[in-house]
Amino acid sequence: MRVLVVNAGSSTLKLSLREGDTEVADTTIERWEGDGHDDPIRDFVEQHPAPEVTGHRVVHGGPRFTEPVLVDDEVLDYLDSITNLAPLHNPRATAAIREVAKLLPGTPAVACFDTAFHATLPPSASTYALPKEWNERWQLRRYGFHGLSHAYAVRRAAQMLGRDLREMRVVSCHLGAGASLAAVRGGRSVDTTMGFTPLAGLVMVTRSGSVDPGMVLWLIQNGGLAPEHLRDVLEHHSGMRGLSGTSGDLRDVLAARGEGDPDAALAYDVFVHHVRREVGAMAASTQGLDLLVVTGGIGEHSSQLRRDMASGLGYLGISIDEAANEAARGDTDISAPGAVVRTVVVEASEGTEIARQAVQVFEKRRSSA
């Protein structure tokens, strides 16, 4: 089945045409303007065979959408109503859905949500210890993100090992500009590091990760910082960027560290510390560990990070083969011989997961027609 995969970022738009597990064409529109900017989409659509279904990445499904859904006007109205949950991404996703629908009228569209994978979190893991009426009134909970990436990575890793994912305890590490971990037991997400927003959890390239909420209040009350300014700093000028004084890109941080820059060295150490600590926390939620999966731009391409991660996780049974780690390109098992826990690098492929979910929804609709 031909699937057009549409991934709208905060400034870019990625399009790919897939047939089965094969990506036959793709393009990235670096400066996509959203509503009304349909020329580059039209160019791509007209150059390739018409898809039978389109799959759209939507960052936030809110409390309502806990699985992929066929898009109609009601779905779009609901997504518009929860824009404030993901103000940078959801409006772009709905704009892409509408623009593609104009060009491919009658082609079914499926919305695939990053939050849906974590809808299986038990209440003990998803509930904030806030007044019950707050949680109910504003539907506050830990939603979690990067679900499409985690879903693909754990399924692919289990496939590589010839194991049944439902019988494994897995910690999945999506390490990129945004970074999060997921605890997967019985094939279902049972914990994750991100929360109500993608700002929580690990230290990231430009995001702070979790910080003391009391400190945030202190900065507002005593530091004279306006909430909007504070939000901008926490989102865009913190993390490894804020600590190191570099761009925050791990390659720049490691280069500065190699030149003896103490700030860059500290930024890297803080990042690694938080990853190690949260792997341990996720392993507690899975009640043991059989498989560690590493994916995302940083996770896939930095053998040094993988080595430094693993060196602090031996107590969990994690041990990697140095030669395999250095040589890893794409999907690779980097476990040391005899390691209790297998460690696998998986090339991120949200597009594969979006296409899979879109086909499932389409076929379910066709079979019930």
VENMO-V714977 format. One record per residue. D_LAST is the distance of its C-alpha to the last C-alpha in Angstrom with 2 decimals. Layout:
BEGIN
[[D_LAST] [D_LAST]]
END
This chain:
BEGIN
[[18.19] [20.14] [20.11] [22.37] [23.90] [25.61] [28.30] [30.28] [33.60] [36.27] [37.74] [35.91] [32.52] [31.42] [28.91] [27.92] [25.73] [24.64] [23.49] [22.85] [25.86] [27.94] [28.80] [29.61] [30.81] [31.66] [33.78] [35.16] [36.05] [39.02] [39.50] [36.22] [36.88] [33.45] [32.38] [33.19] [34.17] [31.64] [34.05] [33.97] [30.17] [30.10] [32.71] [30.65] [27.38] [29.28] [31.12] [28.16] [25.08] [22.07] [19.83] [16.12] [15.90] [18.73] [19.93] [22.53] [25.19] [25.89] [28.97] [28.43] [25.45] [27.84] [27.51] [23.96] [22.01] [22.69] [19.90] [18.16] [15.80] [13.63] [16.23] [16.35] [19.54] [19.77] [19.73] [22.36] [24.43] [24.58] [25.62] [28.23] [29.51] [30.28] [32.04] [35.25] [33.91] [33.76] [35.65] [36.27] [32.81] [29.96] [31.03] [31.11] [27.61] [26.17] [28.35] [26.95] [23.33] [24.38] [26.53] [24.04] [21.40] [24.13] [24.68] [21.10] [19.34] [15.62] [15.62] [13.58] [16.29] [16.56] [19.65] [21.43] [24.27] [27.72] [28.20] [25.11] [26.82] [29.60] [27.61] [28.58] [32.25] [33.93] [35.51] [38.91] [37.99] [35.94] [38.20] [41.12] [44.31] [44.46] [44.78] [41.77] [41.48] [41.34] [38.50] [36.52] [37.47] [36.72] [34.17] [36.56] [35.64] [35.80] [32.57] [33.59] [32.64] [32.30] [29.36] [27.57] [30.90] [31.68] [28.31] [28.74] [32.47] [32.42] [29.69] [31.56] [34.89] [33.84] [32.53] [35.92] [37.74] [35.63] [35.02] [32.20] [31.64] [30.94] [34.51] [36.22] [37.87] [37.45] [38.88] [37.17] [39.38] [37.87] [41.15] [41.10] [42.29] [40.14] [40.44] [38.94] [38.77] [36.12] [36.79] [34.09] [34.35] [31.91] [29.65] [29.43] [31.47] [34.17] [36.47] [36.99] [39.87] [38.35] [37.85] [36.91] [37.59] [38.00] [41.76] [42.25] [43.14] [44.77] [47.33] [45.64] [46.87] [47.42] [46.01] [48.24] [45.85] [46.67] [49.99] [51.86] [50.49] [54.05] [55.25] [52.77] [54.10] [57.64] [57.11] [55.88] [58.70] [61.53] [60.59] [59.82] [56.47] [53.92] [50.43] [48.89] [51.57] [51.11] [47.38] [48.04] [50.57] [48.42] [45.47] [47.33] [50.95] [50.95] [49.91] [51.66] [52.33] [54.21] [56.18] [57.12] [57.74] [55.71] [52.27] [50.85] [49.23] [50.13] [51.80] [54.12] [54.80] [55.75] [57.89] [59.81] [60.12] [61.57] [64.16] [65.28] [63.58] [63.64] [60.96] [58.52] [59.51] [58.82] [55.44] [54.37] [55.80] [54.01] [50.67] [51.18] [52.44] [49.35] [47.00] [49.03] [49.20] [45.49] [44.71] [46.94] [45.18] [41.72] [43.17] [44.36] [40.84] [39.49] [42.49] [43.73] [42.73] [41.62] [40.39] [41.24] [38.95] [40.33] [38.26] [38.48] [41.10] [44.10] [43.01] [42.29] [45.40] [48.21] [49.76] [52.45] [50.06] [48.42] [51.92] [53.13] [50.07] [50.51] [54.27] [53.82] [51.15] [53.05] [53.29] [49.54] [50.01] [48.93] [50.98] [50.22] [51.82] [53.78] [53.52] [49.76] [49.35] [51.47] [49.76] [46.16] [43.93] [40.18] [38.75] [41.87] [43.02] [46.28] [47.22] [50.83] [51.50] [51.36] [49.78] [48.32] [45.49] [43.70] [43.53] [41.02] [40.65] [37.13] [36.56] [34.27] [30.89] [28.67] [26.86] [25.85] [24.46] [22.60] [21.02] [20.12] [18.47] [16.60] [15.20] [14.27] [12.33] [10.63] [9.80] [8.65] [6.18] [5.19] [5.58] [3.80] [0.00]]
END
